[in-house]
Amino acid sequence: MRRPIPAADGAELREAVRGYYTERLATGCCGPSASNVVFEAAPDVPSFGCGDPNAAAAFRPGGTVLDLGSGAGFDALRAAEAVGPTGAVIGVDMTPAMLERARAAAERLGLAHVRFVEGTIEALPLGDASVDVVISNCVVNLSADVPRVLAEAHRALRPGGRLRLSDTFRHGFAHAELERDAWCACEAGAHDPRTFAAQARAAGFVDVRVDAPPAGIADGTTYGAVLHGTKPVAADGAA
């Protein structure tokens, strides 16, 4: 069952989200401090995130990383430094202004092993079993079809691959008013942690867990946390 959304359909909501972040990129309202992480190599690359999926991803030199909703490139560029020139990073985003900013930053930093591709996280422009780690930072809550996003992430991951989704969650049973700007700001669409974990398991992930909320948090409060999961490996080595 899909969440109610503040739009007639997923395409209309997607256009609202695209416009919202295009405007915020132009106004420069957000920066690396939004995720409490500083990217010293490119301090002018803004982050609109709610956490640090890279810290939980255990990147390995030579690995291939997929960043869902890569925005201006903050997390993807940091991942590119972590996997090194023998690795690869693919950022997928639907907003042309974000892609332009990310590509310019990658060129300026000389990171030839990172590329930014236009597309949606519900229909990834990647082949099956092509990446080792999937990350995102405050993006999946913006989708009208979370199960589809998780299914696409599972498809793109190699057997044994890791899912690390930093996102917004809501504690308890109180819900925010379903308002478009609040949705675009990663508030109204914040996940119920149990539901999100169940959706990840239904998509085929194992070892699924969500980081615990802060101590003493009140019902209805949103907070940032990471959903962890792994694509299983069958006994014969297949997915």
N, CA, C and O of each residue as an XYZ file, in Angstrom:
956
protein
N       0.842     -1.186      0.000
C       0.000      0.000      0.000
C       0.889      1.251      0.000
O       1.795      1.381      0.823
N       0.617      2.151     -0.920
C       1.444      3.339     -1.055
C       0.958      4.445     -0.131
O      -0.220      4.517      0.219
N       1.887      5.296      0.252
C       1.550      6.420      1.109
C       0.717      7.440      0.340
O       0.890      7.586     -0.870
N      -0.177      8.144      1.015
C      -0.848      9.275      0.353
C       0.174     10.354      0.061
O       1.106     10.562      0.839
N       0.002     11.044     -1.062
C       0.949     12.082     -1.467
C       0.206     13.379     -1.737
O      -0.979     13.348     -2.070
N       0.877     14.526     -1.601
C       0.213     15.825     -1.802
C       0.193     16.249     -3.270
O       0.582     17.367     -3.608
N      -0.265     15.347     -4.135
C      -0.317     15.627     -5.571
C      -1.273     14.614     -6.195
O      -1.622     13.604     -5.584
N      -1.685     14.907     -7.423
C      -2.616     14.006     -8.097
C      -1.977     12.660     -8.407
O      -2.641     11.625     -8.362
N      -0.673     12.678     -8.723
C       0.010     11.427     -9.049
C       1.512     11.600     -8.844
O       1.986     12.680     -8.492
N       2.252     10.512     -9.073
C       3.685     10.542     -8.848
C       4.417     11.497     -9.770
O       5.403     12.111     -9.362
N       3.955     11.637    -11.016
C       4.619     12.537    -11.952
C       4.478     13.983    -11.514
O       5.424     14.762    -11.624
N       3.311     14.342    -11.022
C       3.099     15.714    -10.548
C       3.948     15.999     -9.315
O       4.516     17.083     -9.182
N       4.032     15.022     -8.415
C       4.862     15.201     -7.225
C       6.333     15.313     -7.605
O       7.059     16.133     -7.043
N       6.770     14.504     -8.543
C       8.165     14.551     -8.995
C       8.500     15.946     -9.546
O       9.580     16.473     -9.280
N       7.590     16.533    -10.300
C       7.827     17.864    -10.853
C       7.899     18.907     -9.740
O       8.688     19.848     -9.820
N       7.075     18.743     -8.700
C       7.116     19.672     -7.571
C       8.451     19.582     -6.844
O       9.029     20.604     -6.474
N       8.938     18.370     -6.640
C      10.218     18.174     -5.961
C      11.349     18.757     -6.804
O      12.244     19.417     -6.275
N      11.312     18.516     -8.111
C      12.348     19.052     -9.006
C      12.396     20.583     -8.923
O      13.475     21.169     -8.828
N      11.237     21.219     -8.959
C      11.191     22.670     -8.888
C      11.666     23.199     -7.547
O      12.352     24.218     -7.483
N      11.307     22.516     -6.490
C      11.687     22.930     -5.134
C      13.206     22.947     -4.978
O      13.766     23.907     -4.448
N      13.871     21.894     -5.436
C      15.321     21.822     -5.245
C      16.100     22.647     -6.270
O      17.224     23.070     -5.999
N      15.522     22.872     -7.420
C      16.146     23.800     -8.362
C      16.194     25.195     -7.758
O      17.202     25.893     -7.868
N      15.106     25.594     -7.123
C      15.058     26.915     -6.494
C      16.043     27.008     -5.331
O      16.730     28.018     -5.179
N      16.115     25.960     -4.513
C      17.010     26.012     -3.366
C      18.485     25.976     -3.765
O      19.330     26.562     -3.089
N      18.783     25.304     -4.836
C      20.155     25.334     -5.328
C      20.519     26.736     -5.799
O      21.638     27.200     -5.582
N      19.572     27.403     -6.442
C      19.826     28.757     -6.944
C      19.989     29.761     -5.818
O      20.788     30.692     -5.923
N      19.231     29.576     -4.733
C      19.301     30.531     -3.618
C      20.436     30.218     -2.665
O      20.792     31.048     -1.829
N      21.016     29.014     -2.782
C      22.138     28.654     -1.926
C      21.762     28.540     -0.467
O      22.550     28.894      0.410
N      20.533     28.035     -0.192
C      20.062     28.013      1.196
C      20.714     26.939      2.035
O      20.723     27.039      3.262
N      21.257     25.920      1.410
C      21.774     24.784      2.173
C      23.228     24.524      1.816
O      23.681     24.877      0.728
N      23.945     23.915      2.724
C      25.359     23.626      2.511
C      25.764     22.380      3.242
O      24.909     21.696      3.803
N      27.041     22.059      3.256
C      27.504     20.842      3.898
C      27.103     20.703      5.352
O      26.994     19.585      5.854
N      26.878     21.819      6.044
C      26.490     21.725      7.450
C      25.136     21.062      7.626
O      24.795     20.633      8.729
N      24.342     20.971      6.530
C      23.029     20.340      6.634
C      23.136     18.893      7.051
O      22.210     18.362      7.665
N      24.246     18.235      6.735
C      24.421     16.841      7.118
C      25.522     16.670      8.170
O      25.964     15.553      8.442
N      25.956     17.783      8.753
C      26.991     17.759      9.787
C      28.277     17.111      9.298
O      29.017     16.515     10.082
N      28.542     17.227      8.006
C      29.755     16.697      7.405
C      30.370     17.800      6.562
O      29.652     18.536      5.885
N      31.668     17.920      6.595
C      32.354     18.921      5.787
C      33.149     18.213      4.701
O      33.929     17.305      4.989
N      32.955     18.620      3.466
C      33.710     18.087      2.345
C      34.780     19.115      2.014
O      34.546     20.043      1.239
N      35.953     18.944      2.607
C      36.989     19.972      2.514
C      37.497     20.166      1.089
O      37.950     21.257      0.744
N      37.432     19.137      0.262
C      37.949     19.259     -1.104
C      37.081     20.174     -1.965
O      37.568     20.763     -2.929
N      35.812     20.295     -1.625
C      34.908     21.142     -2.413
C      33.878     21.766     -1.484
O      32.725     21.335     -1.464
N      34.270     22.762     -0.725
C      33.365     23.346      0.261
C      32.167     24.057     -0.338
O      31.212     24.361      0.377
N      32.197     24.330     -1.646
C      31.084     25.025     -2.280
C      30.043     24.074     -2.859
O      29.089     24.522     -3.496
N      30.209     22.767     -2.647
C      29.219     21.790     -3.112
C      28.165     21.630     -2.018
O      28.477     21.111     -0.946
N      26.926     22.061     -2.260
C      25.930     22.018     -1.200
C      25.382     20.620     -0.965
O      25.352     19.780     -1.865
N      24.952     20.394      0.265
C      24.265     19.157      0.618
C      22.879     19.499      1.122
O      22.704     20.445      1.890
N      21.896     18.730      0.690
C      20.539     18.891      1.181
C      20.156     17.668      2.013
O      18.974     17.360      2.172
N      21.158     16.981      2.537
C      20.939     15.709      3.217
C      20.541     15.844      4.670
O      20.466     16.941      5.223
N      20.288     14.684      5.274
C      19.873     14.625      6.672
C      20.783     13.714      7.481
O      20.447     13.358      8.610
N      21.923     13.333      6.928
C      22.819     12.432      7.635
C      24.054     12.160      6.808
O      24.419     12.944      5.931
N      24.695     11.038      7.095
C      25.953     10.690      6.426
C      25.943      9.210      6.044
O      26.479      8.381      6.779
N      25.331      8.867      4.889
C      25.295      7.456      4.490
C      26.679      6.896      4.238
O      26.896      5.695      4.396
N      27.624      7.749      3.847
C      28.973      7.274      3.546
C      29.652      6.672      4.756
O      30.425      5.723      4.630
N      29.367      7.219      5.936
C      30.001      6.713      7.151
C      29.592      5.281      7.444
O      30.340      4.534      8.075
N      28.399      4.894      6.984
C      27.896      3.544      7.242
C      28.159      2.581      6.091
O      27.859      1.392      6.196
N      28.718      3.087      4.990
C      28.778      2.289      3.763
C      29.975      1.362      3.658
O      29.953      0.437      2.846
N      31.024      1.575      4.453
C      32.223      0.738      4.410
C      32.750      0.609      2.982
O      32.926     -0.495      2.468
N      32.997      1.759      2.351
C      33.523      1.752      0.992
C      34.871      1.041      0.936
O      35.658      1.085      1.882
N      35.115      0.386     -0.197
C      36.373     -0.310     -0.415
C      37.024      0.189     -1.691
O      36.328      0.439     -2.675
N      38.331      0.340     -1.702
C      39.003      0.757     -2.932
C      38.629     -0.166     -4.092
O      38.642     -1.389     -3.954
N      38.299      0.428     -5.222
C      37.921     -0.352     -6.389
C      36.450     -0.687     -6.475
O      36.013     -1.270     -7.467
N      35.670     -0.334     -5.460
C      34.243     -0.644     -5.467
C      33.450      0.292     -6.359
O      33.934      1.348     -6.766
N      32.217     -0.116     -6.658
C      31.305      0.697     -7.460
C      30.135      1.123     -6.589
O      29.474      0.291     -5.968
N      29.885      2.424     -6.550
C      28.873      3.006     -5.669
C      27.806      3.690     -6.507
O      28.111      4.359     -7.495
N      26.559      3.518     -6.107
C      25.432      4.210     -6.719
C      24.806      5.132     -5.689
O      24.448      4.696     -4.595
N      24.672      6.416     -6.038
C      24.048      7.401     -5.156
C      22.692      7.776     -5.736
O      22.606      8.378     -6.806
N      21.627      7.411     -5.013
C      20.265      7.699     -5.451
C      19.922      9.153     -5.129
O      20.020      9.577     -3.977
N      19.523      9.906     -6.137
C      19.207     11.308     -5.907
C      20.438     12.069     -5.480
O      20.461     12.670     -4.406
N      21.455     12.049     -6.307
C      22.782     12.528     -5.929
C      22.882     14.037     -5.804
O      23.883     14.535     -5.291
N      21.880     14.783     -6.255
C      21.862     16.223     -6.072
C      23.077     16.906     -6.663
O      23.486     16.610     -7.786
N      23.655     17.828     -5.896
C      24.823     18.574     -6.359
C      26.114     17.783     -6.233
O      27.189     18.295     -6.547
N      26.020     16.537     -5.775
C      27.172     15.644     -5.805
C      27.919     15.467     -4.504
O      28.956     14.805     -4.484
N      27.433     16.032     -3.423
C      28.177     16.034     -2.163
C      28.620     14.631     -1.736
O      29.812     14.393     -1.537
N      27.675     13.707     -1.597
C      28.015     12.358     -1.131
C      28.726     11.548     -2.200
O      29.624     10.766     -1.887
N      28.339     11.723     -3.461
C      28.987     10.975     -4.544
C      30.449     11.353     -4.680
O      31.291     10.482     -4.900
N      30.769     12.629     -4.554
C      32.157     13.065     -4.671
C      32.996     12.552     -3.512
O      34.153     12.175     -3.699
N      32.429     12.536     -2.331
C      33.145     11.962     -1.185
C      33.353     10.462     -1.388
O      34.410      9.928     -1.052
N      32.340      9.781     -1.941
C      32.481      8.351     -2.207
C      33.567      8.094     -3.238
O      34.304      7.114     -3.131
N      33.674      8.972     -4.245
C      34.695      8.814     -5.280
C      36.096      8.891     -4.680
O      36.995      8.162     -5.096
N      36.275      9.766     -3.715
C      37.566      9.834     -3.030
C      37.834      8.542     -2.262
O      38.971      8.072     -2.207
N      36.778      7.967     -1.664
C      36.946      6.767     -0.836
C      37.273      5.525     -1.660
O      38.118      4.729     -1.251
N      36.622      5.340     -2.813
C      36.865      4.132     -3.615
C      38.111      4.270     -4.481
O      38.648      3.271     -4.961
N      38.570      5.493     -4.683
C      39.798      5.713     -5.437
C      39.608      5.565     -6.933
O      38.530      5.185     -7.388
N      40.640      5.860     -7.696
C      40.531      5.858     -9.165
C      40.279      4.491     -9.783
O      39.889      4.409    -10.947
N      40.496      3.403     -9.024
C      40.176      2.077     -9.555
C      38.705      1.727     -9.344
O      38.225      0.713     -9.852
N      37.998      2.560     -8.599
C      36.577      2.351     -8.377
C      35.740      3.210     -9.303
O      36.252      3.818    -10.242
N      34.433      3.251     -9.024
C      33.513      4.050     -9.835
C      32.348      4.483     -8.963
O      31.923      3.765     -8.058
N      31.844      5.666     -9.254
C      30.659      6.180     -8.570
C      29.697      6.699     -9.627
O      30.090      7.430    -10.537
N      28.428      6.313     -9.496
C      27.382      6.780    -10.393
C      26.347      7.512     -9.559
O      25.754      6.933     -8.649
N      26.129      8.781     -9.866
C      25.060      9.544     -9.228
C      23.884      9.646    -10.177
O      24.051     10.001    -11.344
N      22.695      9.339     -9.685
C      21.482      9.449    -10.497
C      20.605     10.534     -9.897
O      20.285     10.495     -8.709
N      20.217     11.497    -10.713
C      19.354     12.579    -10.244
C      18.447     13.013    -11.384
O      18.781     12.849    -12.558
N      17.283     13.574    -11.021
C      16.301     13.965    -12.029
C      16.291     15.467    -12.298
O      15.514     15.937    -13.128
N      17.147     16.230    -11.603
C      17.102     17.682    -11.688
C      18.291     18.212    -12.485
O      19.425     18.111    -12.016
N      18.071     18.775    -13.676
C      19.179     19.228    -14.516
C      20.139     20.190    -13.816
O      21.351     20.087    -14.004
N      19.624     21.117    -13.017
C      20.500     22.070    -12.345
C      21.439     21.372    -11.372
O      22.600     21.760    -11.245
N      20.951     20.354    -10.693
C      21.794     19.584     -9.776
C      22.876     18.831    -10.544
O      24.038     18.815    -10.136
N      22.496     18.212    -11.648
C      23.457     17.465    -12.454
C      24.555     18.380    -12.994
O      25.728     18.007    -13.022
N      24.169     19.564    -13.416
C      25.154     20.518    -13.925
C      26.161     20.894    -12.845
O      27.364     20.942    -13.101
N      25.662     21.164    -11.621
C      26.557     21.530    -10.529
C      27.472     20.361    -10.167
O      28.666     20.556     -9.944
N      26.919     19.150    -10.108
C      27.716     17.982     -9.736
C      28.797     17.680    -10.767
O      29.938     17.391    -10.407
N      28.443     17.746    -12.046
C      29.425     17.458    -13.094
C      30.555     18.481    -13.086
O      31.716     18.130    -13.299
N      30.219     19.743    -12.841
C      31.246     20.782    -12.790
C      32.199     20.544    -11.619
O      33.407     20.742    -11.747
N      31.654     20.121    -10.484
C      32.499     19.857     -9.316
C      33.420     18.667     -9.564
O      34.594     18.705     -9.196
N      32.898     17.616    -10.185
C      33.720     16.439    -10.473
C      34.859     16.790    -11.424
O      35.983     16.316    -11.257
N      34.566     17.620    -12.422
C      35.605     18.035    -13.366
C      36.653     18.900    -12.671
O      37.852     18.749    -12.905
N      36.191     19.796    -11.824
C      37.110     20.680    -11.113
C      38.049     19.894    -10.189
O      39.218     20.247    -10.027
N      37.514     18.819     -9.584
C      38.303     18.003     -8.667
C      39.121     16.927     -9.373
O      39.925     16.243     -8.740
N      38.921     16.775    -10.678
C      39.656     15.763    -11.422
C      39.238     14.340    -11.100
O      40.052     13.419    -11.180
N      37.983     14.154    -10.739
C      37.479     12.825    -10.384
C      36.811     12.202    -11.608
O      35.590     12.247    -11.757
N      37.623     11.627    -12.468
C      37.118     11.074    -13.717
C      36.317      9.792    -13.519
O      35.614      9.358    -14.432
N      36.413      9.184    -12.347
C      35.718      7.915    -12.105
C      34.348      8.111    -11.453
O      33.752      7.147    -10.973
N      33.844      9.344    -11.432
C      32.478      9.591    -10.990
C      31.706     10.204    -12.148
O      32.207     11.088    -12.842
N      30.480      9.729    -12.351
C      29.642     10.297    -13.409
C      28.236     10.504    -12.874
O      27.776      9.774    -11.995
N      27.571     11.493    -13.408
C      26.232     11.851    -12.961
C      25.270     11.692    -14.128
O      25.467     12.264    -15.200
N      24.225     10.903    -13.898
C      23.314     10.483    -14.956
C      21.908     10.979    -14.634
O      21.450     10.872    -13.496
N      21.232     11.518    -15.633
C      19.851     11.945    -15.427
C      18.928     10.727    -15.421
O      19.016      9.863    -16.293
N      18.052     10.674    -14.436
C      17.111      9.571    -14.322
C      16.366      9.663    -13.014
O      16.632     10.542    -12.195
N      15.422      8.745    -12.820
C      14.662      8.705    -11.577
C      15.062      7.472    -10.767
O      15.540      6.478    -11.313
N      14.858      7.560     -9.473
C      15.236      6.446     -8.606
C      14.223      5.309     -8.663
O      14.472      4.225     -8.135
N      13.081      5.554     -9.304
C      12.095      4.488     -9.499
C      12.343      3.691    -10.778
O      11.729      2.645    -10.985
N      13.233      4.178    -11.631
C      13.564      3.501    -12.895
C      15.022      3.805    -13.208
O      15.312      4.627    -14.077
N      15.925      3.158    -12.518
C      17.340      3.479    -12.603
C      17.917      3.151    -13.981
O      17.656      2.074    -14.519
N      18.693      4.062    -14.553
C      19.317      3.818    -15.856
C      20.614      3.022    -15.719
O      21.660      3.441    -16.214
N      20.542      1.879    -15.050
C      21.696      1.016    -14.816
C      21.305     -0.423    -15.093
O      20.129     -0.783    -15.045
N      22.310     -1.242    -15.383
C      22.077     -2.648    -15.590
C      21.911     -3.407    -14.289
O      22.165     -2.878    -13.207
N      21.480     -4.655    -14.407
C      21.324     -5.526    -13.239
C      22.685     -5.844    -12.632
O      23.685     -5.961    -13.339
N      22.704     -5.984    -11.299
C      23.889     -6.454    -10.575
C      25.153     -5.718    -11.016
O      26.156     -6.342    -11.362
N      25.092     -4.381    -11.001
C      26.195     -3.590    -11.543
C      26.941     -2.755    -10.507
O      27.954     -2.138    -10.836
N      26.458     -2.723     -9.247
C      27.112     -1.893     -8.225
C      27.292     -2.687     -6.934
O      26.619     -3.689     -6.691
N      28.225     -2.200     -6.117
C      28.517     -2.861     -4.842
C      27.797     -2.236     -3.658
O      27.480     -2.928     -2.691
N      27.539     -0.946     -3.723
C      26.893     -0.219     -2.626
C      25.891      0.769     -3.203
O      26.170      1.441     -4.196
N      24.727      0.853     -2.576
C      23.744      1.881     -2.913
C      23.575      2.785     -1.697
O      23.290      2.319     -0.594
N      23.757      4.084     -1.916
C      23.552      5.061     -0.862
C      22.511      6.078     -1.312
O      22.207      6.177     -2.501
N      21.972      6.825     -0.372
C      21.200      8.025     -0.673
C      21.143      8.851      0.595
O      21.394      8.350      1.691
N      20.809     10.129      0.435
C      20.798     11.040      1.570
C      19.556     11.912      1.513
O      19.524     12.918      0.804
N      18.548     11.527      2.254
C      17.299     12.293      2.368
C      16.613     12.427      1.016
O      16.255     13.525      0.590
N      16.435     11.287      0.347
C      15.854     11.286     -0.999
C      14.663     10.331     -1.115
O      13.642     10.686     -1.704
N      14.783      9.129     -0.560
C      13.745      8.112     -0.781
C      12.404      8.565     -0.212
O      11.357      8.204     -0.748
N      12.421      9.342      0.855
C      11.156      9.840      1.423
C      10.410     10.757      0.453
O       9.213     10.987      0.622
N      11.098     11.278     -0.552
C      10.474     12.164     -1.532
C       9.721     11.409     -2.625
O       8.967     12.012     -3.389
N       9.918     10.109     -2.702
C       9.309      9.310     -3.758
C       7.870      8.931     -3.429
O       7.523      8.688     -2.273
N       7.043      8.887     -4.465
C       5.670      8.419     -4.311
C       5.580      6.902     -4.303
O       4.516      6.357     -4.011
N       6.670      6.204     -4.615
C       6.647      4.748     -4.730
C       7.911      4.156     -4.103
O       8.829      3.735     -4.807
N       7.942      4.133     -2.781
C       9.113      3.628     -2.062
C       9.400      2.157     -2.385
O      10.565      1.815     -2.591
N       8.402      1.276     -2.440
C       8.710     -0.120     -2.788
C       9.420     -0.248     -4.138
O      10.302     -1.091     -4.299
N       9.039      0.580     -5.096
C       9.700      0.520     -6.405
C      11.151      0.970     -6.306
O      12.027      0.381     -6.940
N      11.413      2.010     -5.517
C      12.794      2.466     -5.325
C      13.644      1.345     -4.737
O      14.761      1.105     -5.196
N      13.128      0.670     -3.738
C      13.873     -0.411     -3.095
C      14.074     -1.591     -4.049
O      15.131     -2.223     -4.043
N      13.068     -1.883     -4.860
C      13.203     -2.961     -5.835
C      14.280     -2.638     -6.864
O      15.038     -3.520     -7.267
N      14.352     -1.377     -7.290
C      15.369     -0.961     -8.242
C      16.768     -1.012     -7.625
O      17.728     -1.412     -8.284
N      16.876     -0.609     -6.371
C      18.170     -0.691     -5.687
C      18.626     -2.147     -5.578
O      19.803     -2.451     -5.775
N      17.703     -3.031     -5.267
C      18.016     -4.464     -5.170
C      18.474     -5.002     -6.523
O      19.434     -5.769     -6.600
N      17.788     -4.598     -7.584
C      18.150     -5.053     -8.921
C      19.556     -4.602     -9.310
O      20.318     -5.369     -9.899
N      19.894     -3.368     -8.983
C      21.184     -2.813     -9.388
C      22.351     -3.370     -8.590
O      23.485     -3.364     -9.069
N      22.091     -3.850     -7.382
C      23.173     -4.347     -6.531
C      23.642     -5.739     -6.948
O      22.850     -6.580     -7.373
N      24.939     -5.956     -6.816
C      25.477     -7.298     -6.966
C      25.135     -8.133     -5.734
O      24.885     -7.572     -4.667
N      25.118     -9.455     -5.858
C      24.913    -10.302     -4.669
C      25.927     -9.952     -3.587
O      27.123     -9.832     -3.853
N      25.435     -9.793     -2.373
C      26.286     -9.380     -1.268
C      26.444     -7.881     -1.145
O      27.098     -7.400     -0.220
N      25.846     -7.125     -2.078
C      25.954     -5.674     -2.065
C      25.208     -5.050     -0.902
O      24.298     -5.654     -0.336
N      25.609     -3.820     -0.549
C      25.111     -3.159      0.650
C      24.201     -1.984      0.307
O      24.469     -1.222     -0.621
N      23.134     -1.856      1.063
C      22.189     -0.749      0.958
C      22.345      0.120      2.206
O      22.239     -0.373      3.329
N      22.597      1.420      2.005
C      22.755      2.349      3.124
C      22.004      3.635      2.774
O      22.535      4.508      2.088
N      20.770      3.737      3.253
C      19.907      4.858      2.915
C      19.726      5.758      4.122
O      19.020      5.400      5.065
N      20.357      6.923      4.100
C      20.124      7.933      5.127
C      18.850      8.678      4.758
O      18.703      9.142      3.627
N      17.924      8.794      5.717
C      16.642      9.397      5.377
C      15.985      9.973      6.622
O      16.517      9.869      7.727
N      14.814     10.585      6.423
C      14.065     11.110      7.553
C      13.019     10.098      7.996
O      12.379      9.435      7.181
N      12.866     10.002      9.300
C      11.914      9.090      9.933
C      11.061      9.880     10.913
O      11.456     10.940     11.398
N       9.883      9.336     11.190
C       9.005      9.972     12.169
C       8.796      9.012     13.334
O       8.450      7.846     13.146
N       9.011      9.524     14.531
C       8.881      8.712     15.738
C       7.428      8.682     16.192
O       6.769      9.721     16.259
N       6.932      7.491     16.503
C       5.579      7.366     17.018
C       4.531      7.418     15.927
O       4.828      7.211     14.751
N       3.300      7.699     16.332
C       2.173      7.564     15.414
C       1.628      8.883     14.897
O       0.761      8.892     14.023
N       2.121     10.000     15.426
C       1.646     11.295     14.928
C       2.223     11.551     13.538
O       3.371     11.201     13.264
N       1.436     12.151     12.677
C       1.875     12.406     11.298
C       1.757     13.891     10.964
O       0.871     14.591     11.455
N       2.662     14.345     10.129
C       2.611     15.740      9.694
C       1.463     15.932      8.717
O       1.018     14.985      8.069
N       0.995     17.156      8.619
C      -0.032     17.474      7.640
C       0.516     17.241      6.237
O       1.669     17.566      5.951
N      -0.315     16.676      5.366
C       0.130     16.340      4.015
C       0.113     17.603      3.161
O      -0.877     17.904      2.494
N       1.209     18.326      3.191
C       1.333     19.606      2.492
C       2.558     19.543      1.589
O       3.587     18.983      1.968
N       2.449     20.118      0.397
C       3.459     19.899     -0.625
C       4.846     20.417     -0.217
O       5.837     19.707     -0.390
N       4.930     21.614      0.309
C       6.239     22.134      0.697
C       6.849     21.321      1.832
O       8.062     21.113      1.867
N       6.020     20.865      2.753
C       6.528     20.034      3.844
C       7.025     18.691      3.318
O       7.987     18.133      3.847
N       6.382     18.176      2.293
C       6.852     16.941      1.663
C       8.206     17.180      0.994
O       9.148     16.413      1.196
N       8.298     18.231      0.207
C       9.545     18.525     -0.503
C      10.692     18.797      0.468
O      11.855     18.567      0.136
N      10.369     19.283      1.660
C      11.379     19.566      2.675
C      11.714     18.332      3.512
O      12.367     18.451      4.549
N      11.280     17.159      3.080
C      11.601     15.880      3.743
C      10.976     15.751      5.120
O      11.537     15.097      5.998
N       9.811     16.371      5.318
C       9.117     16.279      6.600
C       7.839     15.452      6.488
O       7.682     14.459      7.199
N       6.929     15.849      5.606
C       5.632     15.182      5.530
C       5.751     13.733      5.080
O       4.933     12.897      5.465
N       6.766     13.424      4.266
C       6.933     12.057      3.772
C       7.879     11.209      4.594
O       8.263     10.124      4.157
N       8.271     11.676      5.782
C       9.206     10.922      6.621
C       8.673      9.511      6.880
O       7.474      9.316      7.082
N       9.574      8.540      6.870
C       9.192      7.134      6.982
C       8.837      6.732      8.409
O       9.382      7.266      9.375
N       7.929      5.798      8.518
C       7.803      5.013      9.743
C       8.910      3.965      9.688
O       8.974      3.224      8.707
N       9.787      3.865     10.689
C      10.937      2.969     10.572
C      10.549      1.501     10.381
O      11.213      0.774      9.641
N       9.483      1.067     11.042
C       9.083     -0.339     10.892
C       8.558     -0.616      9.488
O       8.838     -1.665      8.907
N       7.796      0.331      8.949
C       7.277      0.164      7.591
C       8.404      0.148      6.570
O       8.418     -0.693      5.672
N       9.351      1.078      6.702
C      10.462      1.155      5.752
C      11.303     -0.117      5.805
O      11.716     -0.634      4.767
N      11.554     -0.616      7.003
C      12.319     -1.856      7.130
C      11.555     -3.028      6.506
O      12.149     -3.874      5.838
N      10.243     -3.074      6.726
C       9.437     -4.148      6.135
C       9.445     -4.060      4.617
O       9.488     -5.088      3.941
N       9.404     -2.855      4.074
C       9.457     -2.687      2.621
C      10.805     -3.155      2.071
O      10.859     -3.753      0.997
N      11.884     -2.889      2.793
C      13.202     -3.346      2.343
C      13.270     -4.872      2.338
O      13.821     -5.465      1.411
N      12.715     -5.504      3.362
C      12.698     -6.982      3.396
C      11.842     -7.532      2.259
O      12.204     -8.530      1.636
N      10.710     -6.886      1.987
C       9.846     -7.340      0.897
C      10.545     -7.210     -0.452
O      10.259     -7.980     -1.369
N      11.456     -6.248     -0.588
C      12.212     -6.067     -1.828
C      13.308     -7.109     -1.989
O      13.903     -7.222     -3.061
N      13.583     -7.883     -0.920
C      14.568     -8.946     -1.002
C      15.810     -8.742     -0.160
O      16.712     -9.579     -0.189
N      15.883     -7.648      0.593
C      17.069     -7.397      1.410
C      17.031     -8.198      2.706
O      15.963     -8.496      3.240
N      18.209     -8.536      3.196
C      18.360     -9.224      4.479
C      19.220     -8.354      5.387
O      19.773     -7.339      4.964
N      19.319     -8.777      6.653
C      20.081     -8.018      7.654
C      19.623     -6.564      7.686
O      20.434     -5.642      7.770
N      18.304     -6.380      7.616
C      17.732     -5.041      7.563
C      17.573     -4.482      8.972
O      17.075     -5.160      9.871
N      17.995     -3.262      9.147
C      17.770     -2.559     10.410
C      17.793     -1.062     10.164
O      18.352     -0.584      9.177
N      17.175     -0.333     11.081
C      17.186      1.128     11.037
C      17.825      1.624     12.326
O      17.516      1.127     13.409
N      18.714      2.603     12.209
C      19.328      3.178     13.397
C      18.259      3.641     14.382
O      17.191      4.103     13.980
N      18.552      3.513     15.662
C      17.611      3.917     16.704
C      17.435      5.431     16.717
O      18.366      6.164     16.382
N      16.250      5.910     17.100
C      16.046      7.356     17.201
C      16.800      7.928     18.396
O      17.219      7.178     19.277
N      16.974      9.226     18.435
C      17.627      9.849     19.589
C      16.856      9.571     20.879
O      15.633      9.437     20.857
N      17.549      9.488     21.966
C      16.908      9.236     23.263
C      15.975     10.386     23.623
O      16.297     11.557     23.421
N      14.818     10.026     24.157
C      13.885     11.039     24.636
C      13.110     11.766     23.559
O      12.485     12.789     23.841
N      13.132     11.275     22.345
C      12.442     11.955     21.257
C      10.931     11.862     21.448
O      10.416     10.822     21.857
N      10.224     12.951     21.150
C       8.778     12.990     21.324
C       8.063     12.386     20.129
O       8.579     12.407     19.011
N       6.868     11.844     20.369
C       6.060     11.306     19.284
C       5.790     12.386     18.242
O       5.508     13.536     18.577
N       5.880     12.001     16.996
C       5.623     12.911     15.897
C       6.843     13.652     15.399
O       6.778     14.324     14.369
N       7.969     13.543     16.117
C       9.185     14.248     15.736
C       9.901     13.521     14.611
O       9.971     12.292     14.611
N      10.427     14.261     13.663
C      11.232     13.656     12.605
C      12.706     13.664     13.008
O      13.159     14.532     13.753
N      13.432     12.686     12.503
C      14.852     12.567     12.804
C      15.546     11.863     11.642
O      14.907     11.175     10.846
N      16.854     12.043     11.556
C      17.627     11.386     10.518
C      18.220     10.091     11.012
O      18.691     10.010     12.147
N      18.202      9.068     10.164
C      18.768      7.766     10.509
C      19.096      7.036      9.210
O      18.720      7.471      8.122
N      19.801      5.920      9.348
C      20.205      5.124      8.184
C      19.493      3.784      8.211
O      19.470      3.100      9.234
N      18.907      3.412      7.064
C      18.412      2.059      6.871
C      19.540      1.232      6.266
O      20.113      1.605      5.243
N      19.853      0.109      6.902
C      20.907     -0.794      6.465
C      20.266     -2.063      5.891
O      19.263     -2.540      6.421
N      20.829     -2.601      4.833
C      20.382     -3.860      4.273
C      21.454     -4.464      3.388
O      22.416     -3.792      3.017
N      21.286     -5.735      3.050
C      22.236     -6.454      2.210
C      21.465     -7.289      1.195
O      20.455     -7.908      1.529
N      21.942     -7.302     -0.032
C      21.377     -8.211     -1.031
C      21.979     -9.588     -0.795
O      23.202     -9.729     -0.798
N      21.151    -10.602     -0.593
C      21.706    -11.907     -0.233
C      22.455    -12.584     -1.366
O      22.271    -12.269     -2.542
N      23.301    -13.520     -0.978
C      24.035    -14.355     -1.914
C      23.536    -15.783     -1.738
O      23.590    -16.326     -0.634
N      23.053    -16.391     -2.809
C      22.577    -17.780     -2.730
C      23.758    -18.718     -2.603
O      24.904    -18.325     -2.822
N      23.476    -19.953     -2.251
C      24.531    -20.952     -2.038
C      25.367    -21.168     -3.289
O      26.550    -21.494     -3.198
N      24.751    -20.986     -4.475
C      25.484    -21.187     -5.716
C      26.198    -19.930     -6.191
O      26.800    -19.894     -7.264
N      26.107    -18.877     -5.334
C      26.779    -17.638     -5.681
C      25.926    -16.675     -6.464
O      26.367    -15.566     -6.764
N      24.691    -17.078     -6.810
C      23.798    -16.194     -7.532
C      22.993    -15.361     -6.553
O      22.973    -15.642     -5.354
N      22.317    -14.319     -7.076
C      21.487    -13.484     -6.219
C      20.255    -14.256     -5.785
O      19.420    -13.726     -5.052
